[in-house]
Amino acid sequence: MNDLETRAAAARPGALRRAAPALLGYAAVRALGLVVLALWSEARGKSAYTLLTARWDSLWYTRVAELGYGYEVRLPNGDVHSNLAFFPLLPWLERLAAAVSPLSYADGGFVVSLLASLAAAWGIFAVADHLYGRRAGVCAVLLWAVLPVGIVQSMAYSESLFTALAAWALYAVLTGRWVTAGLLAGLAGLTRPVGLAVVAAVWAAGVAAFLRERSGSSFVGDGSAVPAGGARDGSHAGPPSGAPRTGAPDGAPPSPHAPGVRLRRVVGMLLAPLGAAGYVLWVGDRTGGGLLGYLDVQAGWRNGFDGGYAFALFVAGRFTSFPSALAGVALVVGVALVVWLYVLCVRRGQPLPLLAHAGTVTALALCASSYFGSKPRLLMPAFPLLLPLAVALARARTRLLAAGLGAVAAGSAAYGAFWLNGSGPP
């Protein structure tokens, strides 16, 4: 057993206790959102549970779980909406839940989402706590919980499941658990097309580690490190600059260049893309489209990557009249905020795998030609963008922090209820 494994085994019994404040806070925020949604929906004569489990993408996932792939809808304009666009891990879990319990497929999706959202919150805490301390970890989880579209975390969608896999894969990379990181990245690749972001994180860290070995440098650019001194020793948010804690290269054994470490790294990197590649190749074979088959399926939904051109035209179109110009201003401010947060992550020296993940998620969300109303929820897995804010909030007084986040949570709950009872997440 190497030093990393010894530390992990020693820390594991207290891991849940350490994360408890973050998980309890997260559960409270999500419970508030569900209560507000239930009351709002009741007032409008709608079922909150139906909004969460049986509309929009939720229906497509449950149909895959029940009937498998092959269903499609041909629209009058010639578009073909095929359920091959939906990756299989969530439907598989829905089918498993229905097989081992009296739950329906929709019920299974809701339960999976609730459990996955807690796992995602724990993973986000683990990453932030590892880099910046316990208090910053709690703040990071609460910030993710109070996102304006946070209600999606409680829907039978794949965002929570994907974020959980991504967060724990990033934590595995940061702590030198390469095979675990590769397995989790592979599962993330079976969850959403943006699983490429987790693959990019694993490969960026792996390549950086190989380059560092060849150059003989001790620079910890991939972020694969343990907190300074090995153990987490406090609840404060790291150094005043907000820079992440670092320690031994690759976060693990005293000899990071040992053949065993290199082998595990190679295995992890090879495992990471298997999920996404396997599904894309299967779709290509099923449709007869070869390597481009999955892109053809997405094109039927008018999804593609155009560098943000279509989104820019959409934003510009908001400024042709009033009050839609206000929405245009909000969109510009929102995009500018996302870009600023990413620049801040770079300037604060955030570990390379986190930058690769958040950058890929952001690029795919903002530069895709998909339905523009979905972009806020598509950005949800880019939780590393929240870490600079979490570090800053961690320095605030507890009473002031609780009041501020409580107010934002109430606003998020109201917006989520309004959103789902209106256009909802496409």
N, C-alpha and C positions, 0 to 999 in steps of 0.2 A: 504494500500500500504506500503510495507516494504522499508527499506533504499535503497536496491539494485534497486528496481523498480523506486524509486525516482531519483536515480543517472542516471539510464539508460534513463528515460524519459527526463531528463534535457540535457543529452549529445547527444541524437539522432539527433536533428536538425542540429548540427554542425559536425556530423560524416562524411558526404560525403565531406564537405569542408576540414576537417582534412586529409582525405585520398586522396584528389584531386591530390597532387603532385605525389603520388605513382601510381595512376591510369593513369594519363597523361603520366608519364614516361613509364609505362607498355604498354600503347597503342602505343606509339612512337616506342618502340622496336619491337612489333608485326607487326606494319605497315611496318617497315624496312624489316623484315623477309619476309612479303608477297610480297613487291615490288621486292626484290632480287629474290625470287622464280619465280615471273612472268617473269622477264627478262631472267633468266637462262633457264626456261622452253621454252620460246619463241625461244631462240637461238638453242635449241635442237629439236624444232618442236613438243613440247608436250604442253598439257593444264595444267596450274598450278591448275585450279579449279578442274579438274579431279583427279589430284594427291591428292588434299585435301579432296575430297568428294566421290570418286568412285573407290578406290583401297583398297586392303588389308582388314582390319577389317571393314572399312566403308561400304563395300558391304554387309558384313554379317549383320551389324546393320540395313541397309535400307531394306534388305530382310525380316528380322524379323518384321520391321515396316509395310511392305506392305503385307506380306503373313502369318505372325505369325510363330510359332515354328513348327518343324517337318521336315525341310529341312536338308539334309545331303549329303556329297560327300564321296564316297568310292574310295580310292586310290588303285593303282595296288599292293602296298605292304601290303594291308589288313587294313590300317588305316581307321578309319571312322571319318570324320570331321562333327560334328553335330552342328547346330546353337543353340542347348541347352546350349552350352558352354558360350553363350553371355547373360549377365544379362539384364533385361528388361527395366530399367528406361530410358535409352537413346532412344531405339526404341519407347517407349511410347510417349516420348516428340516429336520425329520426326513425329509420327502419329498425335499427337495433332496439331503440326504446319501445317501439310498438310491439316488437317480438317478445320482449321479456317482461312486459307490463301491460296493464289494460289501457294505456295511453293511446290516443290516436296519433297519426303522424304529425298533425299540427301541434298537439299537446307535447309530443316529443321534441319538436323544434323549439317550443317555448322553454321547456325544461333545460335543453342543451344550451340555449342562449343564456338563461339565468346562471347556470353553473359556469359556463365559459366566461361570462362577464366577471364573475368573482375570481376566476383563474387569471383573467387578464389584469384585473386590478392588483392581484398579488404579484404577477409578473412585472408590472410597471413599478410597483413598490420595490421589488427585489433589485431591479436595474438602478433606480434612483438611489436607494439606500446604499447599494454597493459603491456608487460613485460619489455621492454627496452627503450621505447620512440619513438617519431615520426620519427626522423631521421633514427633510426635503422629499423623502419618499412618500410620506403621508400627503404632503401638499400636491405632489405630482398625481397621485391617485384621485384626489378630490377635484383637481383641475380637469382631469379626463372625465370624471363623473358629471361635472356641471357644464360640459360643452353644450351649446345651444341645441345640437341634434343628439344629445345623449340618450334620448328615449329609444334610439335605434339599438342601444346596447341591451334593451329588454325585449326586442322583437325577435321573431323567428327568422332572423337574417343571419348572414355569416360573418358580420363585422366583429362581433365579440369573440367568436371562435378563432377567427384569423388573428385578432390582436393578442389573444392569449398565447397562441402558438408562436407568434412573432416575438412577443416580450420574453418568453422563456427561452427561445432560441438565442436572442441577443444576450440574455443573462448567461447562457451556457458558453457563448463565445467569450464574453468578458471574463469568465472564470476558468477558461481553458478546457472546457468539456466539449471537445470537438465532435465526437461521435454523437453525443446528445444533440448538439446544435444542428448537425446534419440531418438527423432523424426528424427533429421538429421542423426544420426548414422544408424537408420533403413533405411533411403533413400540411404545412402552410401552403405549399404549392398545389395541394389537392383541394384547397379551400376556396381560393380566389385567384384570378389572373395576376393580381398584385403580389402573389407569392414570390414573384421574381425579386421583390425588394428584400426578402429574407435571404434568398440565395445570394443576392449581391452583397449583403452584409457578411455572410459567412466567407464568401470568396474574397472580399476586400480584406478582411482580417487575416485570412490564410495567406494570401499573396504578400501582404505587408510583413507577416511573420517570416516567410521564406526570404524576402528581400533583406530583412533585418539580419537574418542569420548569415547571409552571404556577405553582407557588408561588415559584419561583426559589431554592429551598433547595438547599444542598449536602449535606444529610443523606443518608447512604448506607444507607437503611433496607432496600433490597432485597438488599443484600449483593453487588451486581454490581460487584465491585471487585477490583483486584489487590492483593497484599501491599504494605504500606507501602514506598515506595521503588522500587516496580516489580518488582524481582526477589526471588526467594527467596534469602536470604543466610545460611542457617544451618540447623542441625539441631535447634534447641531449640524448645520448644513455645510460642512466642508470648509475649505479655505475661503477667506473673504472675497477673493476674485471670482469664485464660482467655478474654478477649474476642478475637473474630476480628480479624485485620488488615484494614484498609480502605485505600482509596486513591481514585483518581479515580472519580466517579460512572459507573455502567454498566460499569466495568472496561475502558474502552476508549479511544477516540480522545480527543485533547485537547479536542475540542469535542463533548461527548455530546449536545448539542441539535441537531446538524447534521441536515438532512433525511434523509441516507442512514442515519443511526443510527435515526431514528424509523421509517423505512420497513422496515428489517430487523427492528426490534422488532415492528411490526405484522404482518409476514409470519410471524415466529416464533409470535406469539400465535394467528394464524389457522390455522397448520399443527398446532399442539399437539393440539387436540381431534379432528382428522379421523379418526385411527385408531379410537378408542373409539366416536365417533359413527357412523362408517361401518359398523362391525360391528353395533352395536345396531340401527341402522336396517335393515340387511340381515336380521337375525333377525326383526325385527318384520314385514318384508315377507314373509319365508318362512313365518312362522307365521300371518300374518293378524292379528296382535295389534297392529299399528301401533307407536306409540311405546312402548307398555307390553309389547310382545311379549317382550322379553328378561327383563323382571321376571316375566312368567308362567312362562318357562322356569326361572328361578331358584326360583320358588315351588314348582315340581315337585320340587326338591331340598330343600325346606323352608329355603331361604335367603331372608333378607329383612333389613330394617333396622328394629329396634324400639326403638332408643335404649339397648340394653343390658338390657332388661327380662328377656328369656329367660335371658340369661347370669347376671343377678343371682339369678334363681330357681334356676338350676343350682348356683351357688355356695352359696346358702342351703341347698339340699338336702344338701350335703356334711356339714352340721353336725347332721344328725339321728341319726347313729350314730358309733361309734368302731370302727375307726381312720379312717373316711372323713373325720372332722372334721380330721384332719391334712392331708388333701388340700385341704380348704376353707381352712385357714389358709394353706397354700402359695399357693393361688389369690389370696387377698386380698393377701398380701404381694407376689406377682408383679404384680398390677394396680397396687398402690400404688407399686411401684418404677418401673413404666412412666410413671405420671402424674408422679411426682417428677422423673424424668429430663427429661420434657418441660417441666415448670416450670423446671427448672434451665437448660435450653436457652434458654428465654425470658429468664430473669433474666441469663444471661451474654451476651445480645445476639446470639444466633445469627442469621445472615442470614434475612430474610423467606422466600425460596424454600425454604430447608431447614425452617423452622418450618411452612410450609404443607404441604410434602410429608409430613413426619413426623406432623403433626397429623391429616392426612386419612387416612393409613395406619392410625394408631392408632384413630381414631374408627370407621373401617369395620371394623377387626378386633374391637374390644371391644364395639361396639354392634350388631353383626349377630347374627341369630338362627340362624346356621349351626351346624354341628356344633362343639361346644365344644373338642374335642380338637385342632382345626385352628388355633386362635387363636395359639399360639406361632409356628407357621411363617408365618402371615399377617402377623405383626409383623416378620418378618425384613427386609423392604425398608426399614423405618424406621430405617436405620442412623444418621441424624443424632442419634438419642437416645444413641448411644454416644460422641459426640464429647466431652462434658464428662468422662467417665471416661478417654477417651484422653488428654486434656490433662493430667489429674491423674497418670496413669500415666507420662506422658512425663517427668515430673520425678523419677521413681524411679531408683535405680541400676540399671544394665544387668543385673548379676548377679541382683539381687533380682527384677527385672522378668521375666527369663527363667525363673527358678525358679517364680514364681507363675503365669505364663501356661502354663508347661509342665504344672504340676499340674492346672490347669483344663482344658487340652487333653486330658489323659488321662481326666479325669472325663467330659468331653463325648464322647469317643470311646466310652467304656464305656456311657454312657447312650444314645447313638445306636444302638449295636449291640443293646442290650436293647430299645429302643423299636421298631426295625424288625423284630426277631424276635418282638415281641408285637403290640400293637394297631397300631402304625405310624401314619404321618400320613395321615389320611383325605383 
